[in-house]
């Protein structure tokens, strides 16, 4: 097998795995956002230091999941595009 063929195969498989992981991250983000909404509603106007800290951590986790999903999608597309050029 040629080195280019092996690289193309590896890149195509990596793109497929990354696509699957991106879907998992999107599901996690959606679930996290739904549950966080309930927490935000329960916290309401109490806003103690602990409440604010929890709300901030939940918001950061949602943003991080969104960023990770975007990065994985970009990596998947890049791998697939490169594999198609080989």
Phi and psi in radians as a Rosetta constraint file:
Dihedral C 1 N 2 CA 2 C 2 CIRCULARHARMONIC -1.322 0.35
Dihedral N 2 CA 2 C 2 N 3 CIRCULARHARMONIC 2.734 0.35
Dihedral C 2 N 3 CA 3 C 3 CIRCULARHARMONIC -1.106 0.35
Dihedral N 3 CA 3 C 3 N 4 CIRCULARHARMONIC -0.664 0.35
Dihedral C 3 N 4 CA 4 C 4 CIRCULARHARMONIC -1.123 0.35
Dihedral N 4 CA 4 C 4 N 5 CIRCULARHARMONIC -0.712 0.35
Dihedral C 4 N 5 CA 5 C 5 CIRCULARHARMONIC -1.120 0.35
Dihedral N 5 CA 5 C 5 N 6 CIRCULARHARMONIC -0.765 0.35
Dihedral C 5 N 6 CA 6 C 6 CIRCULARHARMONIC -1.081 0.35
Dihedral N 6 CA 6 C 6 N 7 CIRCULARHARMONIC -0.742 0.35
Dihedral C 6 N 7 CA 7 C 7 CIRCULARHARMONIC -1.118 0.35
Dihedral N 7 CA 7 C 7 N 8 CIRCULARHARMONIC -0.747 0.35
Dihedral C 7 N 8 CA 8 C 8 CIRCULARHARMONIC -1.071 0.35
Dihedral N 8 CA 8 C 8 N 9 CIRCULARHARMONIC -0.762 0.35
Dihedral C 8 N 9 CA 9 C 9 CIRCULARHARMONIC -1.075 0.35
Dihedral N 9 CA 9 C 9 N 10 CIRCULARHARMONIC -0.818 0.35
Dihedral C 9 N 10 CA 10 C 10 CIRCULARHARMONIC -1.078 0.35
Dihedral N 10 CA 10 C 10 N 11 CIRCULARHARMONIC -0.774 0.35
Dihedral C 10 N 11 CA 11 C 11 CIRCULARHARMONIC -1.127 0.35
Dihedral N 11 CA 11 C 11 N 12 CIRCULARHARMONIC -0.701 0.35
Dihedral C 11 N 12 CA 12 C 12 CIRCULARHARMONIC -1.129 0.35
Dihedral N 12 CA 12 C 12 N 13 CIRCULARHARMONIC -0.728 0.35
Dihedral C 12 N 13 CA 13 C 13 CIRCULARHARMONIC -1.163 0.35
Dihedral N 13 CA 13 C 13 N 14 CIRCULARHARMONIC -0.719 0.35
Dihedral C 13 N 14 CA 14 C 14 CIRCULARHARMONIC -1.092 0.35
Dihedral N 14 CA 14 C 14 N 15 CIRCULARHARMONIC -0.715 0.35
Dihedral C 14 N 15 CA 15 C 15 CIRCULARHARMONIC -1.067 0.35
Dihedral N 15 CA 15 C 15 N 16 CIRCULARHARMONIC -0.737 0.35
Dihedral C 15 N 16 CA 16 C 16 CIRCULARHARMONIC -1.145 0.35
Dihedral N 16 CA 16 C 16 N 17 CIRCULARHARMONIC -0.769 0.35
Dihedral C 16 N 17 CA 17 C 17 CIRCULARHARMONIC -1.102 0.35
Dihedral N 17 CA 17 C 17 N 18 CIRCULARHARMONIC -0.726 0.35
Dihedral C 17 N 18 CA 18 C 18 CIRCULARHARMONIC -1.152 0.35
Dihedral N 18 CA 18 C 18 N 19 CIRCULARHARMONIC -0.682 0.35
Dihedral C 18 N 19 CA 19 C 19 CIRCULARHARMONIC -1.026 0.35
Dihedral N 19 CA 19 C 19 N 20 CIRCULARHARMONIC -0.772 0.35
Dihedral C 19 N 20 CA 20 C 20 CIRCULARHARMONIC -1.104 0.35
Dihedral N 20 CA 20 C 20 N 21 CIRCULARHARMONIC -0.767 0.35
Dihedral C 20 N 21 CA 21 C 21 CIRCULARHARMONIC -1.128 0.35
Dihedral N 21 CA 21 C 21 N 22 CIRCULARHARMONIC -0.615 0.35
Dihedral C 21 N 22 CA 22 C 22 CIRCULARHARMONIC -1.097 0.35
Dihedral N 22 CA 22 C 22 N 23 CIRCULARHARMONIC -0.729 0.35
Dihedral C 22 N 23 CA 23 C 23 CIRCULARHARMONIC -1.087 0.35
Dihedral N 23 CA 23 C 23 N 24 CIRCULARHARMONIC -0.711 0.35
Dihedral C 23 N 24 CA 24 C 24 CIRCULARHARMONIC -1.094 0.35
Dihedral N 24 CA 24 C 24 N 25 CIRCULARHARMONIC -0.712 0.35
Dihedral C 24 N 25 CA 25 C 25 CIRCULARHARMONIC -1.160 0.35
Dihedral N 25 CA 25 C 25 N 26 CIRCULARHARMONIC -0.684 0.35
Dihedral C 25 N 26 CA 26 C 26 CIRCULARHARMONIC -1.126 0.35
Dihedral N 26 CA 26 C 26 N 27 CIRCULARHARMONIC -0.692 0.35
Dihedral C 26 N 27 CA 27 C 27 CIRCULARHARMONIC -1.118 0.35
Dihedral N 27 CA 27 C 27 N 28 CIRCULARHARMONIC -0.751 0.35
Dihedral C 27 N 28 CA 28 C 28 CIRCULARHARMONIC -1.064 0.35
Dihedral N 28 CA 28 C 28 N 29 CIRCULARHARMONIC -0.794 0.35
Dihedral C 28 N 29 CA 29 C 29 CIRCULARHARMONIC -1.066 0.35
Dihedral N 29 CA 29 C 29 N 30 CIRCULARHARMONIC -0.781 0.35
Dihedral C 29 N 30 CA 30 C 30 CIRCULARHARMONIC -1.094 0.35
Dihedral N 30 CA 30 C 30 N 31 CIRCULARHARMONIC -0.795 0.35
Dihedral C 30 N 31 CA 31 C 31 CIRCULARHARMONIC -1.087 0.35
Dihedral N 31 CA 31 C 31 N 32 CIRCULARHARMONIC -0.768 0.35
Dihedral C 31 N 32 CA 32 C 32 CIRCULARHARMONIC -1.082 0.35
Dihedral N 32 CA 32 C 32 N 33 CIRCULARHARMONIC -0.762 0.35
Dihedral C 32 N 33 CA 33 C 33 CIRCULARHARMONIC -1.113 0.35
Dihedral N 33 CA 33 C 33 N 34 CIRCULARHARMONIC -0.722 0.35
Dihedral C 33 N 34 CA 34 C 34 CIRCULARHARMONIC -1.117 0.35
Dihedral N 34 CA 34 C 34 N 35 CIRCULARHARMONIC -0.792 0.35
Dihedral C 34 N 35 CA 35 C 35 CIRCULARHARMONIC -1.206 0.35
Dihedral N 35 CA 35 C 35 N 36 CIRCULARHARMONIC -0.643 0.35
Dihedral C 35 N 36 CA 36 C 36 CIRCULARHARMONIC -1.110 0.35
Dihedral N 36 CA 36 C 36 N 37 CIRCULARHARMONIC -0.642 0.35
Dihedral C 36 N 37 CA 37 C 37 CIRCULARHARMONIC -1.017 0.35
Dihedral N 37 CA 37 C 37 N 38 CIRCULARHARMONIC -0.731 0.35
Dihedral C 37 N 38 CA 38 C 38 CIRCULARHARMONIC -1.113 0.35
Dihedral N 38 CA 38 C 38 N 39 CIRCULARHARMONIC -0.699 0.35
Dihedral C 38 N 39 CA 39 C 39 CIRCULARHARMONIC -1.141 0.35
Dihedral N 39 CA 39 C 39 N 40 CIRCULARHARMONIC -0.783 0.35
Dihedral C 39 N 40 CA 40 C 40 CIRCULARHARMONIC -1.063 0.35
Dihedral N 40 CA 40 C 40 N 41 CIRCULARHARMONIC -0.704 0.35
Dihedral C 40 N 41 CA 41 C 41 CIRCULARHARMONIC -1.147 0.35
Dihedral N 41 CA 41 C 41 N 42 CIRCULARHARMONIC -0.699 0.35
Dihedral C 41 N 42 CA 42 C 42 CIRCULARHARMONIC -1.199 0.35
Dihedral N 42 CA 42 C 42 N 43 CIRCULARHARMONIC -0.648 0.35
Dihedral C 42 N 43 CA 43 C 43 CIRCULARHARMONIC -1.145 0.35
Dihedral N 43 CA 43 C 43 N 44 CIRCULARHARMONIC -0.718 0.35
Dihedral C 43 N 44 CA 44 C 44 CIRCULARHARMONIC 0.928 0.35
Dihedral N 44 CA 44 C 44 N 45 CIRCULARHARMONIC -2.251 0.35
Dihedral C 44 N 45 CA 45 C 45 CIRCULARHARMONIC -1.646 0.35
Dihedral N 45 CA 45 C 45 N 46 CIRCULARHARMONIC 0.118 0.35
Dihedral C 45 N 46 CA 46 C 46 CIRCULARHARMONIC -1.120 0.35
Dihedral N 46 CA 46 C 46 N 47 CIRCULARHARMONIC -0.842 0.35
Dihedral C 46 N 47 CA 47 C 47 CIRCULARHARMONIC 0.752 0.35
Dihedral N 47 CA 47 C 47 N 48 CIRCULARHARMONIC 0.907 0.35
Dihedral C 47 N 48 CA 48 C 48 CIRCULARHARMONIC -1.297 0.35
Dihedral N 48 CA 48 C 48 N 49 CIRCULARHARMONIC 3.027 0.35
Dihedral C 48 N 49 CA 49 C 49 CIRCULARHARMONIC -1.031 0.35
Dihedral N 49 CA 49 C 49 N 50 CIRCULARHARMONIC -0.705 0.35
Dihedral C 49 N 50 CA 50 C 50 CIRCULARHARMONIC -1.156 0.35
Dihedral N 50 CA 50 C 50 N 51 CIRCULARHARMONIC -0.734 0.35
Dihedral C 50 N 51 CA 51 C 51 CIRCULARHARMONIC -1.045 0.35
Dihedral N 51 CA 51 C 51 N 52 CIRCULARHARMONIC -0.814 0.35
Dihedral C 51 N 52 CA 52 C 52 CIRCULARHARMONIC -1.111 0.35
Dihedral N 52 CA 52 C 52 N 53 CIRCULARHARMONIC -0.691 0.35
Dihedral C 52 N 53 CA 53 C 53 CIRCULARHARMONIC -1.118 0.35
Dihedral N 53 CA 53 C 53 N 54 CIRCULARHARMONIC -0.765 0.35
Dihedral C 53 N 54 CA 54 C 54 CIRCULARHARMONIC -1.109 0.35
Dihedral N 54 CA 54 C 54 N 55 CIRCULARHARMONIC -0.797 0.35
Dihedral C 54 N 55 CA 55 C 55 CIRCULARHARMONIC -1.056 0.35
Dihedral N 55 CA 55 C 55 N 56 CIRCULARHARMONIC -0.745 0.35
Dihedral C 55 N 56 CA 56 C 56 CIRCULARHARMONIC -1.138 0.35
Dihedral N 56 CA 56 C 56 N 57 CIRCULARHARMONIC -0.750 0.35
Dihedral C 56 N 57 CA 57 C 57 CIRCULARHARMONIC -1.095 0.35
Dihedral N 57 CA 57 C 57 N 58 CIRCULARHARMONIC -0.722 0.35
Dihedral C 57 N 58 CA 58 C 58 CIRCULARHARMONIC -1.117 0.35
Dihedral N 58 CA 58 C 58 N 59 CIRCULARHARMONIC -0.753 0.35
Dihedral C 58 N 59 CA 59 C 59 CIRCULARHARMONIC -1.111 0.35
Dihedral N 59 CA 59 C 59 N 60 CIRCULARHARMONIC -0.703 0.35
Dihedral C 59 N 60 CA 60 C 60 CIRCULARHARMONIC -1.136 0.35
Dihedral N 60 CA 60 C 60 N 61 CIRCULARHARMONIC -0.686 0.35
Dihedral C 60 N 61 CA 61 C 61 CIRCULARHARMONIC -1.119 0.35
Dihedral N 61 CA 61 C 61 N 62 CIRCULARHARMONIC -0.710 0.35
Dihedral C 61 N 62 CA 62 C 62 CIRCULARHARMONIC -1.132 0.35
Dihedral N 62 CA 62 C 62 N 63 CIRCULARHARMONIC -0.793 0.35
Dihedral C 62 N 63 CA 63 C 63 CIRCULARHARMONIC -1.104 0.35
Dihedral N 63 CA 63 C 63 N 64 CIRCULARHARMONIC -0.704 0.35
Dihedral C 63 N 64 CA 64 C 64 CIRCULARHARMONIC -1.122 0.35
Dihedral N 64 CA 64 C 64 N 65 CIRCULARHARMONIC -0.732 0.35
Dihedral C 64 N 65 CA 65 C 65 CIRCULARHARMONIC -1.109 0.35
Dihedral N 65 CA 65 C 65 N 66 CIRCULARHARMONIC -0.694 0.35
Dihedral C 65 N 66 CA 66 C 66 CIRCULARHARMONIC -1.129 0.35
Dihedral N 66 CA 66 C 66 N 67 CIRCULARHARMONIC -0.775 0.35
Dihedral C 66 N 67 CA 67 C 67 CIRCULARHARMONIC -1.116 0.35
Dihedral N 67 CA 67 C 67 N 68 CIRCULARHARMONIC -0.703 0.35
Dihedral C 67 N 68 CA 68 C 68 CIRCULARHARMONIC -1.144 0.35
Dihedral N 68 CA 68 C 68 N 69 CIRCULARHARMONIC -0.704 0.35
Dihedral C 68 N 69 CA 69 C 69 CIRCULARHARMONIC -1.110 0.35
Dihedral N 69 CA 69 C 69 N 70 CIRCULARHARMONIC -0.725 0.35
Dihedral C 69 N 70 CA 70 C 70 CIRCULARHARMONIC -1.108 0.35
Dihedral N 70 CA 70 C 70 N 71 CIRCULARHARMONIC -0.755 0.35
Dihedral C 70 N 71 CA 71 C 71 CIRCULARHARMONIC -1.125 0.35
Dihedral N 71 CA 71 C 71 N 72 CIRCULARHARMONIC -0.717 0.35
Dihedral C 71 N 72 CA 72 C 72 CIRCULARHARMONIC -1.169 0.35
Dihedral N 72 CA 72 C 72 N 73 CIRCULARHARMONIC -0.679 0.35
Dihedral C 72 N 73 CA 73 C 73 CIRCULARHARMONIC -1.113 0.35
Dihedral N 73 CA 73 C 73 N 74 CIRCULARHARMONIC -0.733 0.35
Dihedral C 73 N 74 CA 74 C 74 CIRCULARHARMONIC -1.109 0.35
Dihedral N 74 CA 74 C 74 N 75 CIRCULARHARMONIC -0.732 0.35
Dihedral C 74 N 75 CA 75 C 75 CIRCULARHARMONIC -1.123 0.35
Dihedral N 75 CA 75 C 75 N 76 CIRCULARHARMONIC -0.720 0.35
Dihedral C 75 N 76 CA 76 C 76 CIRCULARHARMONIC -1.067 0.35
Dihedral N 76 CA 76 C 76 N 77 CIRCULARHARMONIC -0.824 0.35
Dihedral C 76 N 77 CA 77 C 77 CIRCULARHARMONIC -1.107 0.35
Dihedral N 77 CA 77 C 77 N 78 CIRCULARHARMONIC -0.734 0.35
Dihedral C 77 N 78 CA 78 C 78 CIRCULARHARMONIC -1.094 0.35
Dihedral N 78 CA 78 C 78 N 79 CIRCULARHARMONIC -0.766 0.35
Dihedral C 78 N 79 CA 79 C 79 CIRCULARHARMONIC -1.095 0.35
Dihedral N 79 CA 79 C 79 N 80 CIRCULARHARMONIC -0.790 0.35
Dihedral C 79 N 80 CA 80 C 80 CIRCULARHARMONIC -1.126 0.35
Dihedral N 80 CA 80 C 80 N 81 CIRCULARHARMONIC -0.752 0.35
Dihedral C 80 N 81 CA 81 C 81 CIRCULARHARMONIC -1.087 0.35
Dihedral N 81 CA 81 C 81 N 82 CIRCULARHARMONIC -0.783 0.35
Dihedral C 81 N 82 CA 82 C 82 CIRCULARHARMONIC -1.125 0.35
Dihedral N 82 CA 82 C 82 N 83 CIRCULARHARMONIC -0.749 0.35
Dihedral C 82 N 83 CA 83 C 83 CIRCULARHARMONIC -1.054 0.35
Dihedral N 83 CA 83 C 83 N 84 CIRCULARHARMONIC -0.675 0.35
Dihedral C 83 N 84 CA 84 C 84 CIRCULARHARMONIC -1.224 0.35
Dihedral N 84 CA 84 C 84 N 85 CIRCULARHARMONIC -0.370 0.35
Dihedral C 84 N 85 CA 85 C 85 CIRCULARHARMONIC -1.421 0.35
Dihedral N 85 CA 85 C 85 N 86 CIRCULARHARMONIC -0.337 0.35
